[in-house]
Protein backbone atom coordinates (compact mmCIF):
# COMPACT_ATOMS: atom_id res chain seq x y z
CA UNK A 1 0.00 0.00 0.00
CA UNK A 2 1.34 3.42 -0.94
CA UNK A 3 2.05 5.75 2.01
CA UNK A 4 -0.57 8.43 2.65
CA UNK A 5 0.17 11.84 1.20
CA UNK A 6 1.31 14.54 3.58
CA UNK A 7 0.90 18.19 2.71
CA UNK A 8 2.24 21.16 4.63
CA UNK A 9 -0.11 24.13 4.86
CA UNK A 10 1.28 27.52 5.86
CA UNK A 11 -0.96 30.43 6.80
CA UNK A 12 -0.03 34.02 6.07
CA UNK A 13 0.51 36.52 7.55
CA UNK A 14 0.75 34.58 10.84
CA UNK A 15 3.26 31.97 9.61
CA UNK A 16 1.34 29.21 11.41
CA UNK A 17 1.68 25.84 9.72
CA UNK A 18 0.24 22.35 9.95
CA UNK A 19 0.31 19.09 8.00
CA UNK A 20 -2.62 17.14 6.58
CA UNK A 21 -3.09 14.01 4.49
CA UNK A 22 -5.57 15.83 2.28
CA UNK A 23 -8.60 13.80 3.31
CA UNK A 24 -10.14 16.67 5.29
CA UNK A 25 -10.93 20.21 4.22
CA UNK A 26 -8.35 22.90 4.91
CA UNK A 27 -10.69 24.30 7.58
CA UNK A 28 -11.10 20.98 9.38
CA UNK A 29 -7.38 20.26 9.25
CA UNK A 30 -6.61 23.71 10.65
CA UNK A 31 -9.14 23.30 13.46
CA UNK A 32 -7.71 19.87 14.27
CA UNK A 33 -4.29 21.49 14.47
CA UNK A 34 -5.57 23.99 17.04
CA UNK A 35 -5.77 26.93 14.61
CA UNK A 36 -9.07 28.79 14.40
CA UNK A 37 -10.11 30.13 11.01
CA UNK A 38 -13.38 32.01 10.50
CA UNK A 39 -16.34 30.04 9.13
CA UNK A 40 -20.11 30.19 9.01
CA UNK A 41 -21.77 27.17 7.40
CA UNK A 42 -19.11 24.51 6.71
CA UNK A 43 -20.84 23.51 3.46
CA UNK A 44 -19.66 26.06 0.90
CA UNK A 45 -22.72 28.30 0.98
CA UNK A 46 -21.88 31.44 2.95
CA UNK A 47 -18.34 32.48 1.98
CA UNK A 48 -17.25 33.35 5.52
CA UNK A 49 -14.16 31.14 5.21
CA UNK A 50 -12.98 32.53 1.89
CA UNK A 51 -9.22 33.01 1.53
CA UNK A 52 -6.50 33.12 -1.08
CA UNK A 53 -4.21 30.36 -2.32
CA UNK A 54 -0.83 32.09 -2.68
CA UNK A 55 1.02 28.93 -3.64
CA UNK A 56 -0.10 25.38 -4.37
CA UNK A 57 -3.18 23.61 -5.72
CA UNK A 58 -6.54 22.80 -4.12
CA UNK A 59 -9.66 20.91 -5.05
CA UNK A 60 -12.47 23.46 -4.52
CA UNK A 61 -14.89 20.69 -3.62
CA UNK A 62 -18.58 21.52 -3.28
CA UNK A 63 -18.16 25.30 -3.07
CA UNK A 64 -21.37 26.92 -4.32
CA UNK A 65 -21.23 29.50 -7.11
CA UNK A 66 -22.86 32.27 -5.12
CA UNK A 67 -20.16 31.94 -2.44
CA UNK A 68 -17.20 31.30 -4.77
CA UNK A 69 -17.65 32.74 -8.25
CA UNK A 70 -15.71 31.86 -11.37
CA UNK A 71 -13.87 35.17 -11.00
CA UNK A 72 -13.00 34.28 -7.39
CA UNK A 73 -11.50 30.98 -8.48
CA UNK A 74 -9.54 32.64 -11.27
CA UNK A 75 -8.05 35.11 -8.79
CA UNK A 76 -6.88 32.31 -6.49
CA UNK A 77 -9.65 32.42 -3.90
CA UNK A 78 -11.18 29.32 -2.35
CA UNK A 79 -13.51 28.32 0.48
CA UNK A 80 -11.51 26.59 3.20
CA UNK A 81 -14.53 24.62 4.43
CA UNK A 82 -14.65 22.79 1.06
CA UNK A 83 -11.13 23.04 -0.34
CA UNK A 84 -8.79 20.08 0.01
CA UNK A 85 -5.06 20.35 -0.66
CA UNK A 86 -3.58 18.69 -3.72
CA UNK A 87 -0.05 19.89 -2.83
CA UNK A 88 1.76 21.87 -0.16
CA UNK A 89 -0.05 25.19 0.29
CA UNK A 90 0.61 28.77 1.30
CA UNK A 91 -2.67 30.45 2.13
CA UNK A 92 -3.58 34.03 2.92
CA UNK A 93 -6.32 34.16 5.53
CA UNK A 94 -7.53 35.80 8.69
CA UNK A 95 -7.27 33.83 11.91
CA UNK A 96 -9.55 34.10 14.90
CA UNK A 97 -7.46 35.35 17.80
CA UNK A 98 -10.05 36.87 20.15
CA UNK A 99 -13.79 36.94 20.66
CA UNK A 100 -14.08 40.15 18.65
CA UNK A 101 -12.93 38.24 15.56
CA UNK A 102 -16.11 36.12 15.56
CA UNK A 103 -19.32 37.62 14.14
CA UNK A 104 -22.43 37.64 16.33
CA UNK A 105 -25.36 35.89 14.62
CA UNK A 106 -29.08 35.44 15.17
CA UNK A 107 -30.04 31.79 14.63
CA UNK A 108 -32.92 29.40 15.17
CA UNK A 109 -32.40 26.08 16.92
CA UNK A 110 -34.41 23.01 17.77
CA UNK A 111 -34.53 21.38 21.19
CA UNK A 112 -32.92 18.03 20.42
CA UNK A 113 -32.67 16.52 23.88
CA UNK A 114 -33.57 17.38 27.47
CA UNK A 115 -31.76 15.40 30.16
CA UNK A 116 -32.62 16.02 33.81
CA UNK A 117 -29.35 15.42 35.65
CA UNK A 118 -30.52 16.79 39.02
CA UNK A 119 -33.81 17.94 40.52
CA UNK A 120 -32.97 21.51 39.50
CA UNK A 121 -30.61 21.05 36.51
CA UNK A 122 -31.45 20.11 32.92
CA UNK A 123 -28.82 19.54 30.24
CA UNK A 124 -30.32 21.06 27.12
CA UNK A 125 -29.03 20.01 23.68
CA UNK A 126 -29.91 22.36 20.82
CA UNK A 127 -29.66 21.31 17.18
CA UNK A 128 -28.55 23.96 14.71
CA UNK A 129 -29.84 24.23 11.13
CA UNK A 130 -28.15 21.76 8.78
CA UNK A 131 -26.69 24.49 6.58
CA UNK A 132 -25.47 26.79 9.36
CA UNK A 133 -22.91 26.69 12.15
CA UNK A 134 -22.22 28.96 15.09
CA UNK A 135 -18.54 29.65 15.44
CA UNK A 136 -17.61 30.32 19.06
CA UNK A 137 -14.76 30.09 21.52
CA UNK A 138 -14.95 27.60 24.38
CA UNK A 139 -16.43 29.42 27.37
CA UNK A 140 -18.62 31.90 25.48
CA UNK A 141 -22.40 32.22 25.85
CA UNK A 142 -25.58 32.79 23.85
CA UNK A 143 -28.70 34.84 24.59
CA UNK A 144 -32.16 33.44 23.97
CA UNK A 145 -34.43 36.02 22.34
CA UNK A 146 -37.85 35.71 23.99
CA UNK A 147 -41.15 36.83 22.48
CA UNK A 148 -41.60 39.65 25.00
CA UNK A 149 -38.27 41.18 24.01
CA UNK A 150 -36.44 39.89 27.07
CA UNK A 151 -33.24 37.89 26.83
CA UNK A 152 -31.79 35.06 28.88
CA UNK A 153 -28.12 34.15 28.66
CA UNK A 154 -26.55 30.72 29.10
CA UNK A 155 -22.97 29.54 28.72
CA UNK A 156 -22.20 27.00 26.02
CA UNK A 157 -21.10 23.75 27.66
CA UNK A 158 -19.61 21.97 24.64
CA UNK A 159 -16.32 22.69 22.90
CA UNK A 160 -16.31 24.37 19.47
CA UNK A 161 -14.97 21.40 17.53
CA UNK A 162 -18.35 19.69 17.92
CA UNK A 163 -20.45 22.52 16.53
CA UNK A 164 -23.49 20.77 15.05
CA UNK A 165 -25.26 21.28 18.39
CA UNK A 166 -25.06 23.45 21.49
CA UNK A 167 -25.22 22.08 25.02
CA UNK A 168 -26.47 24.27 27.88
CA UNK A 169 -26.80 23.53 31.60
CA UNK A 170 -30.02 25.14 32.86
CA UNK A 171 -30.67 25.50 36.58
CA UNK A 172 -34.23 26.12 37.79
CA UNK A 173 -34.35 29.60 39.31
CA UNK A 174 -37.15 30.27 41.81
CA UNK A 175 -39.58 32.61 40.07
CA UNK A 176 -37.60 32.48 36.84
CA UNK A 177 -39.96 32.77 33.88
CA UNK A 178 -37.68 31.18 31.29
CA UNK A 179 -36.19 28.44 33.45
CA UNK A 180 -39.69 27.68 34.73
CA UNK A 181 -40.71 27.21 31.10
CA UNK A 182 -37.73 24.90 30.47
CA UNK A 183 -38.65 22.71 33.45
CA UNK A 184 -42.40 22.91 32.85
CA UNK A 185 -43.68 23.37 29.31
CA UNK A 186 -40.64 22.96 27.06
CA UNK A 187 -40.46 19.77 25.04
CA UNK A 188 -38.14 18.21 22.49
CA UNK A 189 -38.47 19.60 18.93
CA UNK A 190 -39.48 23.04 20.21
CA UNK A 191 -37.95 25.89 18.19
CA UNK A 192 -36.04 28.68 19.91
CA UNK A 193 -34.14 31.71 18.67
CA UNK A 194 -30.85 33.00 20.05
CA UNK A 195 -28.08 35.49 19.38
CA UNK A 196 -24.39 35.00 19.96
CA UNK A 197 -21.71 34.16 20.70
CA UNK A 198 -20.82 36.67 23.38
CA UNK A 199 -18.25 36.97 26.12
CA UNK A 200 -14.56 37.34 26.79
CA UNK A 201 -14.32 34.19 28.90
CA UNK A 202 -12.20 31.82 26.81
CA UNK A 203 -8.93 29.93 27.09
CA UNK A 204 -5.78 32.02 26.62
CA UNK A 205 -3.93 29.39 24.65
CA UNK A 206 -0.72 31.37 24.29
CA UNK A 207 0.00 31.01 28.00
CA UNK A 208 2.02 28.12 29.43
CA UNK A 209 0.97 28.68 33.05
CA UNK A 210 -0.80 25.97 35.05
CA UNK A 211 -4.53 26.59 35.29
CA UNK A 212 -6.96 26.65 38.17
CA UNK A 213 -10.52 26.06 36.90
CA UNK A 214 -13.04 27.08 39.57
CA UNK A 215 -16.73 26.27 39.13
CA UNK A 216 -19.72 26.86 41.35
CA UNK A 217 -22.94 24.99 40.50
CA UNK A 218 -23.83 25.29 36.82
CA UNK A 219 -20.73 27.43 36.41
CA UNK A 220 -19.33 24.03 35.51
CA UNK A 221 -20.82 24.45 31.99
CA UNK A 222 -18.18 26.78 30.48
CA UNK A 223 -15.43 25.07 32.49
CA UNK A 224 -16.47 21.82 30.80
CA UNK A 225 -16.15 23.52 27.41
CA UNK A 226 -12.67 24.82 28.26
CA UNK A 227 -11.44 21.41 29.38
CA UNK A 228 -12.87 19.57 26.38
CA UNK A 229 -11.37 22.15 24.04
CA UNK A 230 -7.96 21.83 25.73
CA UNK A 231 -8.07 18.02 25.53
CA UNK A 232 -9.11 18.12 21.86
CA UNK A 233 -6.25 20.47 21.03
CA UNK A 234 -3.67 18.48 23.03
CA UNK A 235 -3.01 21.33 25.46
CA UNK A 236 -1.04 19.64 28.21
CA UNK A 237 -0.75 22.51 30.70
CA UNK A 238 -1.59 21.39 34.24
CA UNK A 239 -5.31 21.88 34.93
CA UNK A 240 -6.88 21.63 38.37
CA UNK A 241 -10.68 21.66 38.45
CA UNK A 242 -12.38 22.72 41.70
CA UNK A 243 -16.15 22.24 41.50
CA UNK A 244 -18.11 23.54 44.44
CA UNK A 245 -21.72 22.78 45.37
CA UNK A 246 -23.90 22.64 48.45
CA UNK A 247 -24.36 18.87 48.26
CA UNK A 248 -23.55 15.87 46.08
CA UNK A 249 -26.62 16.45 43.93
CA UNK A 250 -25.13 19.82 42.98
CA UNK A 251 -22.23 18.01 41.31
CA UNK A 252 -24.63 16.89 38.62
CA UNK A 253 -22.09 15.28 36.23
CA UNK A 254 -19.55 13.88 38.72
CA UNK A 255 -18.19 11.12 36.50
CA UNK A 256 -17.15 13.52 33.74
CA UNK A 257 -14.40 15.49 35.52
CA UNK A 258 -13.38 12.36 37.42
CA UNK A 259 -12.94 10.65 34.05
CA UNK A 260 -10.80 13.50 32.71
CA UNK A 261 -8.54 13.23 35.75
CA UNK A 262 -8.21 9.45 35.53
CA UNK A 263 -7.40 9.57 31.81
CA UNK A 264 -5.08 12.60 31.69
CA UNK A 265 -2.16 12.92 34.07
CA UNK A 266 -2.09 16.72 33.80
CA UNK A 267 -5.71 17.09 35.00
CA UNK A 268 -6.73 17.01 38.68
CA UNK A 269 -10.32 17.14 39.94
CA UNK A 270 -11.31 18.35 43.41
CA UNK A 271 -15.05 18.34 44.28
CA UNK A 272 -15.96 20.52 47.27
CA UNK A 273 -19.24 20.49 49.23
CA UNK A 274 -20.25 23.35 51.51
CA UNK A 275 -23.38 21.97 53.23
CA UNK A 276 -22.95 18.21 53.31
CA UNK A 277 -20.65 16.04 55.38
CA UNK A 278 -18.80 13.53 53.25
CA UNK A 279 -15.39 11.93 52.80
CA UNK A 280 -14.21 14.60 50.36
CA UNK A 281 -13.32 18.28 50.70
CA UNK A 282 -15.75 20.57 52.51
CA UNK A 283 -16.22 24.32 52.77
CA UNK A 284 -15.94 26.90 50.01
CA UNK A 285 -14.38 25.83 46.74
CA UNK A 286 -12.15 28.89 46.38
CA UNK A 287 -10.86 28.33 49.92
CA UNK A 288 -9.90 24.78 48.92
CA UNK A 289 -7.84 26.28 46.09
CA UNK A 290 -5.99 28.47 48.59
CA UNK A 291 -5.40 25.53 50.93
CA UNK A 292 -3.68 23.70 48.08
CA UNK A 293 -2.02 26.78 46.53
CA UNK A 294 -1.15 29.46 49.10
CA UNK A 295 1.01 31.09 46.40
CA UNK A 296 -0.81 31.65 43.11
CA UNK A 297 1.74 33.97 41.54
CA UNK A 298 2.62 31.48 38.77
CA UNK A 299 -0.95 30.42 37.93
CA UNK A 300 -3.83 31.40 35.67
CA UNK A 301 -7.40 31.18 36.98
CA UNK A 302 -10.71 30.67 35.17
CA UNK A 303 -13.71 31.05 37.47
CA UNK A 304 -17.46 30.63 36.93
CA UNK A 305 -20.18 30.68 39.55
CA UNK A 306 -22.31 33.01 41.64
CA UNK A 307 -21.14 36.64 41.79
CA UNK A 308 -20.31 36.33 45.50
CA UNK A 309 -17.96 33.42 44.77
CA UNK A 310 -16.31 35.30 41.90
CA UNK A 311 -15.79 38.44 43.99
CA UNK A 312 -14.37 36.47 46.93
CA UNK A 313 -12.10 34.42 44.69
CA UNK A 314 -10.78 37.50 42.89
CA UNK A 315 -9.95 39.25 46.15
CA UNK A 316 -8.44 36.25 47.92
CA UNK A 317 -6.52 34.95 44.90
CA UNK A 318 -4.90 38.32 44.16
CA UNK A 319 -3.98 38.55 47.83
CA UNK A 320 -2.28 35.17 47.34
CA UNK A 321 -0.14 36.59 44.55
CA UNK A 322 -2.27 35.92 41.47
CA UNK A 323 -1.64 38.69 38.91
CA UNK A 324 -4.92 40.53 38.31
CA UNK A 325 -4.57 40.04 34.56
CA UNK A 326 -4.49 36.25 35.04
CA UNK A 327 -7.96 36.06 36.63
CA UNK A 328 -10.69 35.37 34.06
CA UNK A 329 -14.39 35.20 34.89
CA UNK A 330 -17.64 35.44 33.00
CA UNK A 331 -18.74 39.08 33.02
CA UNK A 332 -22.41 38.48 33.95
CA UNK A 333 -24.01 38.88 37.34
CA UNK A 334 -27.31 37.56 38.61
CA UNK A 335 -28.31 41.11 39.51
CA UNK A 336 -28.17 42.17 35.85
CA UNK A 337 -29.40 38.91 34.32
CA UNK A 338 -31.39 36.98 36.93
CA UNK A 339 -31.41 33.77 34.92
CA UNK A 340 -27.84 33.69 33.69
CA UNK A 341 -26.30 30.40 34.69
CA UNK A 342 -22.79 31.75 35.21
CA UNK A 343 -21.51 35.03 36.64
N, C-alpha and C positions, 0 to 999 in steps of 0.2 A: 504494500500500500504506500502510495506517495505521501510524504510528510505534508501536513497542513500548511497552507500559506501563512505567512506572517508579514503584516504590513505595519510600518511605523507612521503614525499620524501626528503631525506637529501643528499646533495652534498658534496663530499670530494675532495680535502682537505679544501675547503672554509668553510664548516659548514653551508652554506646557506640551508634553508629548505622551503618547501611549501606543501600545501595540494591539493589533486585532487580527484575527484570522479571516476577516472579511465576511463572516456568516451573519453578523449583526449590522444594523445601521450604524453610521458614524455617531449619531446621537446616543444610541444604546451603549456602544463601546466606550464613549466618553464618560457616560454616567457610571458605567461599571468600573471605570478607572478612577472614579472619585472627582471627576471634573463636571461642572454643571453648566450646560449650555442652555440658552433660552429655547422654549418650545411651547406649543399650545395644544395641538391635537394628536400628534404622533402618527397621523395617517396621510400626510401630504396635502391637506386641504387648506390650512390657514396661512402658511408662509412665515410663521413666527420664528422658525429655526433656519431661515435662509442665510447662507453665507457663501463665500467665494472660494473656489478651488484655485489656489495660486500655482500649485505644481502637482501633477499626478492626474490619474484618471479615476472616475467614479461611474458606477451604474446608478442612474437617477431613480430607478425603481418605479414606484407607483405614484410619483409626484403628479398632482393634478394641474391641468393647464392654467387654471385661474390663479394658482399659487406660484407656479413656476412656468413662465411663458417661454416661447421659443427664443425670444430675445434674451431672456435671463440665461438660458442654457448656453446661448452663443457667447455671452459675456463672461462665462465661467461660474455662474451662480448655480447652487444646488440646494436642496432641502435636506438637512442632515438627518431628519427623522426617517427618510426613505433611502438616501444615498448609501451605497456600500462601496468600499474601496476596491479598486482593481489593481492598485499599485501603492507604493508609499505616497503619502499625501502631505502637502503643506496647505493649510486652510486659514483663511482670514475670517474671524468670527468674534462676536462679543461673548464673554463669559459672565456668568452670574456670580458676583462676588459678595453682594449684600442684599438685604431684603428689598431695597429700593430698585434693584435691577429686575424685579419680577413684577409684571403688570397685575393690577387688581382686576378681577373679573366678576361679573354677575352670572351665576349658573343655576340651572335646575338640578335636582338630584332626586333619586327615588330611595325610599327606605327599604334597604335590602334585607336587613336582619336586625332583630332586637333581642339582646341576650341580657337577662336580669342576673347580674353577678353578685348582687347583695340586695337587701330589702330596699335600699335607697339609691342604688346605682344600676344604670342600664348602659351596656355597651351598644352603641348605635352604629351600624354600618350603612353608609350611604353609597349608592351606585351612581356614578357619573354617566352622562350621555356617551354613547359608543364612539362618537366622532369628536369628543372633546376631552381635554385633560386639564387639571388644575396643577400648575407648577407651583411648588411651595418649598420652603426650607423646613427641615425637621424642627418642631417647636413652635411654629406659627399657628394662627387661629383663623377661623372663619366667623362671619356674622350671619345668622339667619335673618331674613327680611320678612317680618310678619305683616299680616294684612292690615293691621291698624297703624302701620308705620314704625312700630317699635322694632328694636333689634336685640338679639341675644347672641352672645359670643361664646364659642367653645373651642378649646385647643384641639388640634388634630393629633390623634394618638398613634397614627401609623407613619412610617418613614416614607420619604418621597419616591423611593425607587419602586414602590408598589402603589401606583397612582391611579389605578382603575376604580378605586373606591376610597372613601374617607371613613376613618373610625373615630368616634367621639365617645367620651366617658361622661355620661349625664347623671348628676346627682339630683335627687328630688329636694327642692328647696321649699320650705314651709311657706305657703302663700304664693309660690311662684307660678305665674300663669302658664308660661311655656313649659317648664319642667312638669307641672301638673298635667298638661296636655300629653307630654311624652309618656308619662306613667299611667295615664288614664285612657285617652281616646286614640292616641296614635297607633297605627297598625302598619304592618309591612305592605309595601307597594304605594304608600302615601307619597305624594310629590311635595317637595319643599324647594325654597329658593334661598340662595345665600350669596354673599359677596366676600371676596378674599383673594389671596391670603393677606393677613395683616401681622404686624408684630416684629419686634427686633430681638425676640428670644430665639436664638438659634446657635448651633455649635460653632465656635471660633476654631476652625480646623487648622489655622496656621500656627496655633500655640502647641507647645510640647509639654505644657504643665499637667500634672496629675489633676483629675477632676473630682470634685465633690458634687454629687447630684442629690439635692434635697427636695423631697416631695411630701406634701401634706394632703391626705385624702385623695380627691380626684386630680390634684396637682401631679399625680403620677402619669397622667395622659401625655403631656409633652415630654416628660422625662423618658417615658417609654419610646417615643419617637426619636429622641436624641440617641438613646442607646442602640436602637435597631439600625439607625443610620450609621453610627460609628462601627458597629459590627459588620454591616454590609460593605463599608468602605475600608475595612481592615485597619481601622484606627486603633492602635494598641496602647494608647496612653492609659495609665492606671485610672480606673473609674470606680468610685465608691458610692453606692446608692443607699441613701438613708430615707426610708419611707415611714412616715409617722401617721398614726391613726389613734382614735380613742380605744378601739378594741380590735380583735382579730377580724371581725366582719368588715372593718374599714380597710383592711388590706385585701381588696376584693379580687386580685389576681396574684396570689402569693407564689404560685409555682413558676410564674414567668421570670421574675428577677432572680429567684433561687436557681432556676435553670441556666440563666446567663452566667451566674457566678460559678456554677458547677462545671460549665463547659469552657469558660474562658478564664484563664489564670489571672488576667489583669483586671477582672471585675470582681468587686466585693459587694455583698448585699447585707444591709443591717436594718431589719424591721424594728420599729420602736412603738410601743403602746403607752399611752398616757393614763388611761383609766381602767386598765385591766391587769390583774396580776398574772404573770406567766413566766416561763423559764427564760424568755428573751429579755432584751433591753426594755427599760421602762423610763417614763418621763417625757420630756420634750425632745423631738428629733434633732433640732439644731444644737441642743445641749449635748446630745450623744456625739455629734460631730466634734464638738470642742473637747469632750472627754478623750476622744481618740486622737485629736489633732490640736493640741494647745497652741501650736505655732502654724498658722495658715499662710505665712508669707510667700511660700513657693507654690501655692495652689490656685486653682480657678474653680469658682463655684457657680452652679446653675440651680436656682431655687424656684419652686412653684408650690403655692399653697395659699392659705388665708393671709390677708394683708398683715395681721398681727404677727404671724410667723415670719413673713418676709421682713418686716421692719425689725423684729428682734434679731433675726439672723444677720441682717446687714450690719446692725450696730455691734453685735457681739463678735462677728467674724472680723470686721475691720479692727476692732480692739485687739483681736488675736493676731494681727499682722497682715490680714488679707488686703492687698491693694484694692482701693475702691473700684478701679477700672476692671478688676477681675471678678466682680460680683454681677451676675446676670439674673434678672428675674422678669417674669411677664409683667407688663406695665399696668394691667387692669387692677381695679379694686372692686370689692363687693359694693362699696358705697356708690360707685359710679355706674356699675352694671350689676344689679343684684343677682343675676342668674349666671354670671360668668363662672366657669368652673375652676379657673386658676386666677391668681392675683393679677 
